[in-house]
């Protein structure tokens, strides 16, 4: 019998890719299972039931759909609330050549206790009294404006993305800067404002969002971390509930600050999924500038104290003078009906 000599493994390159994929999945603590079968054997039905059961157990799963001719099965998975590769590939195609821009959660002024949340229409943001999210990554920031900041996306005259070294005028070591002293800003405050930028993954969302904590909230955030870290080691190991409370400073000015509450510890499967996202958020944070946080507050927008509806300034001030708080027309009518 003649001997057959194999000159080159036909699937050699495929094996190289497969080996690299296995190593990457293993490093990310992800288990991948290949399901094969004849057409009509029930592969999709089986995977649908499996994904549902995994979700009930708190295990994150996704499906890579191999149909080259249609997206029927992929669409079924998406409708059922499961991610598929074709869906994620669509995101990649749409964003090709564009820079990723994180949407912002904004904190209103004047003691209003509703967050301004990104919505489908940028001109009509949604409002929420509270929300839950995983803190993927966070870091200190500083910003100094020679002229009083009046809104917009103007970068500061001097800023720091690590809270230690300033870039701009005057620049240098933040701790040695004269603008880091009380009394150099308005009402005896520091002229250089300290903030904390949080990268958050909200429940049910695919992409992270940014929340910039103002100076008046930093102590509360520090206290929260001191409660969480000794027990869970990292802030991204838990699901955090964010809400707003009204506060008054020493000068009698009413402002809004963020309140933090730990909801629950993440499951092992959730942690395995969160880790690479946290690392990615940390890497992206190095490329982010100051523009993202410049207009973080909701600005001169007035929100109904009861339902969170955005109001015009005149209506808000009239109702505040009458009821002691801004109330929209519908809520005013509801109060009259109860009275």
C-alpha positions in Angstrom: 0.0 0.0 0.0 1.5 3.4 -1.0 2.3 5.8 1.8 0.6 9.1 1.8 2.7 12.0 3.0 0.9 15.0 4.4 2.7 18.0 3.1 0.5 20.6 4.8 -2.4 20.5 7.2 -5.3 22.0 5.3 -6.9 23.3 8.5 -3.7 24.5 10.0 -4.6 28.2 10.0 -8.0 27.3 11.4 -6.4 25.5 14.2 -4.2 28.5 15.0 -7.2 30.7 15.2 -9.1 28.1 17.3 -6.1 27.9 19.8 -6.0 31.7 20.1 -9.7 31.8 20.7 -9.6 29.1 23.4 -6.8 30.9 25.2 -8.7 34.2 25.1 -11.9 32.6 26.3 -10.1 30.8 29.1 -8.4 34.0 30.2 -11.8 35.8 30.3 -13.4 32.8 32.1 -15.9 32.3 29.3 -17.2 28.8 28.4 -18.1 28.3 24.7 -20.1 25.3 23.5 -20.5 24.4 19.8 -24.0 23.0 19.1 -24.3 21.1 15.7 -27.1 19.1 14.2 -29.1 18.6 11.0 -31.7 21.2 9.8 -34.8 20.9 11.9 -33.2 18.9 14.7 -34.1 21.6 17.2 -30.8 23.4 17.8 -32.5 26.9 18.0 -35.3 25.6 20.3 -32.7 23.9 22.5 -30.5 27.0 22.8 -33.5 29.3 23.4 -34.6 27.1 26.3 -31.0 26.9 27.6 -30.5 30.7 27.5 -33.7 31.2 29.3 -32.7 28.8 32.1 -29.2 30.3 32.3 -30.8 33.8 32.6 -33.1 32.6 35.4 -30.0 31.4 37.3 -28.2 34.7 36.8 -25.7 33.5 34.2 -25.0 35.8 31.3 -25.1 34.0 27.9 -24.8 35.0 24.2 -25.4 33.1 21.0 -23.2 33.1 17.9 -25.6 32.4 15.0 -24.0 30.6 12.0 -26.8 31.0 9.4 -25.1 32.6 6.4 -28.3 33.2 4.4 -30.8 34.8 6.9 -31.1 36.4 10.3 -34.3 34.6 11.2 -32.8 32.7 14.2 -30.8 35.8 15.3 -33.9 37.9 15.3 -35.7 35.3 17.4 -32.9 35.4 20.0 -32.9 39.2 20.0 -36.7 39.3 20.5 -36.3 36.9 23.4 -33.8 39.3 25.0 -30.6 37.4 24.3 -27.5 38.8 22.5 -26.3 37.3 19.3 -23.2 37.8 17.2 -25.1 39.2 14.2 -26.6 41.8 16.5 -23.3 42.8 17.9 -21.7 42.7 14.5 -24.3 45.3 13.4 -23.1 47.6 16.1 -19.6 47.2 14.9 -20.5 47.9 11.3 -22.5 51.0 12.2 -19.7 52.5 14.4 -16.9 51.7 11.9 -14.6 54.7 11.6 -16.3 56.6 14.4 -15.1 57.4 17.9 -17.1 55.9 20.8 -18.9 58.7 22.7 -20.4 57.7 26.1 -23.8 59.1 26.9 -24.1 61.0 30.1 -26.3 60.9 33.1 -26.8 64.4 34.3 -27.5 65.8 37.8 -30.0 68.7 37.8 -29.5 72.0 39.8 -31.4 73.6 42.6 -32.2 70.5 44.7 -34.3 68.7 42.0 -34.2 64.9 42.8 -34.5 63.5 39.3 -31.6 62.3 37.2 -31.7 63.4 33.5 -31.2 60.1 31.6 -30.2 59.6 27.9 -33.2 58.8 25.7 -33.9 57.9 22.1 -34.4 61.6 21.4 -31.5 63.8 22.5 -33.8 66.8 22.7 -36.2 65.0 25.0 -34.2 63.3 27.8 -35.9 61.0 30.2 -35.9 61.4 34.0 -35.5 58.9 36.8 -35.6 59.2 40.6 -33.1 56.3 40.8 -31.3 53.7 38.8 -29.1 50.7 39.4 -25.7 50.1 37.8 -22.3 48.4 38.1 -19.5 50.9 38.7 -17.0 49.7 36.0 -14.3 52.2 36.7 -13.9 55.6 38.4 -11.2 58.2 38.7 -10.7 61.7 40.1 -10.7 64.9 38.0 -10.0 68.5 38.6 -11.1 71.6 36.5 -10.2 75.3 36.8 -11.8 78.1 34.8 -10.4 81.6 34.9 -13.8 82.9 34.0 -17.0 81.6 35.7 -18.2 78.5 33.9 -21.5 79.2 32.2 -22.2 75.9 30.4 -21.4 74.3 27.1 -18.5 72.0 26.2 -15.7 74.4 26.9 -12.6 72.7 28.3 -11.1 74.1 31.5 -8.1 76.5 31.5 -6.4 73.9 33.6 -7.5 70.3 34.2 -6.4 67.0 35.6 -7.6 63.5 34.6 -5.9 61.9 37.6 -6.5 64.5 40.3 -2.7 64.8 40.8 -1.1 66.7 37.9 -2.8 69.6 36.1 -2.5 70.4 32.4 -2.9 73.9 31.1 -2.6 77.2 32.9 -1.3 77.2 35.6 -0.6 73.4 35.4 1.8 71.5 37.7 1.2 69.5 40.9 -2.4 70.0 42.0 -1.7 69.8 45.7 0.7 72.7 45.4 -1.5 74.9 43.3 -2.9 78.1 44.8 -6.3 77.4 43.3 -6.6 74.2 45.4 -7.0 76.5 48.5 -10.3 77.4 50.1 -11.2 81.0 49.6 -9.9 81.2 46.0 -13.3 80.5 44.5 -16.9 81.8 45.0 -18.4 81.7 48.5 -15.1 80.7 50.1 -14.8 77.5 48.0 -11.8 76.3 46.0 -11.4 77.8 42.5 -10.3 74.4 41.2 -13.2 72.0 41.4 -12.8 68.4 42.3 -15.0 65.8 40.6 -15.2 62.0 40.2 -15.9 60.4 36.8 -17.8 57.1 37.0 -18.2 54.7 34.1 -21.5 52.8 34.8 -23.2 49.8 33.2 -26.9 50.1 33.8 -29.1 47.1 34.0 -30.5 46.3 30.5 -27.9 48.5 28.7 -25.2 47.4 26.3 -22.8 50.3 26.5 -21.5 52.1 29.5 -22.6 55.6 30.5 -20.8 58.4 32.4 -21.8 60.1 35.6 -19.6 62.9 36.9 -19.9 63.4 40.6 -19.7 67.0 41.7 -17.7 68.2 44.7 -20.6 68.1 47.1 -21.1 64.4 46.6 -17.4 63.2 46.9 -17.6 62.6 50.7 -20.7 60.5 50.3 -19.0 58.4 47.6 -15.9 57.9 49.8 -18.1 56.7 52.6 -19.9 54.3 50.3 -16.6 52.8 49.1 -15.4 52.4 52.7 -18.5 50.3 53.3 -18.2 48.2 50.1 -14.5 47.7 49.7 -13.7 45.9 53.0 -16.3 43.2 52.2 -16.3 43.0 48.4 -12.8 44.3 47.6 -13.9 46.2 44.4 -16.7 48.6 43.5 -17.5 46.6 40.3 -18.3 43.5 42.4 -21.7 44.9 43.4 -24.8 46.4 41.9 -25.2 50.0 43.2 -28.4 51.9 43.5 -28.1 55.7 42.7 -30.6 58.3 43.9 -30.6 62.0 44.5 -31.2 63.9 47.7 -31.7 67.6 48.4 -29.0 69.3 50.6 -28.2 72.9 51.7 -24.7 74.2 52.1 -23.4 76.6 54.7 -24.3 79.6 52.6 -27.9 78.5 52.5 -27.8 77.4 48.8 -29.9 74.4 48.0 -28.2 71.8 45.8 -28.5 68.2 44.8 -26.2 65.4 45.8 -26.0 61.7 44.9 -26.9 58.9 47.4 -25.4 55.4 47.0 -26.8 52.1 48.3 -25.4 48.6 47.7 -28.2 46.4 46.3 -26.4 43.0 46.0 -23.2 41.2 45.2 -22.7 40.1 41.6 -22.8 36.4 40.8 -19.6 34.7 39.7 -20.9 34.6 36.1 -21.7 38.3 36.2 -18.3 39.1 37.5 -16.7 37.1 34.7 -18.6 39.2 32.2 -18.0 42.5 34.0 -14.2 42.2 34.3 -13.3 42.6 30.6 -15.8 45.5 30.3 -14.2 47.2 33.3 -10.8 46.8 31.8 -12.0 48.3 28.5 -13.6 51.2 30.3 -10.4 51.9 32.2 -8.4 51.8 28.9 -10.8 54.2 27.2 -10.8 56.6 30.1 -7.2 57.4 29.3 -8.3 58.8 25.9 -11.3 60.9 27.2 -11.0 64.6 27.5 -12.8 67.1 29.7 -15.6 67.9 27.3 -17.6 64.9 28.5 -18.0 66.4 31.9 -18.2 70.1 31.1 -21.9 70.1 30.7 -22.7 67.3 33.1 -25.3 69.1 35.1 -28.8 69.4 33.5 -28.3 73.2 33.4 -31.1 75.7 33.8 -33.8 73.1 33.3 -36.7 72.9 35.7 -38.3 69.6 36.6 -41.6 68.9 38.3 -41.0 67.8 41.9 -43.7 65.1 41.7 -43.5 63.5 38.3 -40.1 64.6 36.9 -41.5 66.3 33.8 -39.4 69.0 32.3 -41.0 72.5 32.7 -40.3 75.9 31.3 -38.7 78.5 33.7 -41.8 80.7 34.0 -44.2 77.9 34.9 -41.7 76.4 37.4 -41.0 79.6 39.2 -44.8 80.5 39.5 -45.6 77.1 40.9 -42.7 77.2 43.3 -43.8 80.6 44.6 -47.3 79.2 45.1 -46.6 75.6 46.3 -43.1 75.9 47.6 -41.8 73.6 44.8 -41.9 73.4 41.0 -45.1 71.4 39.9 -46.3 70.8 36.4 -49.8 71.7 35.3 -51.1 68.0 35.7 -49.6 67.6 39.2 -51.1 71.0 40.3 -54.5 69.8 39.1 -54.1 66.5 40.9 -53.3 68.3 44.1 -56.4 70.5 43.7 -58.6 67.5 43.1 -57.3 65.7 46.3 -57.8 69.0 48.3 
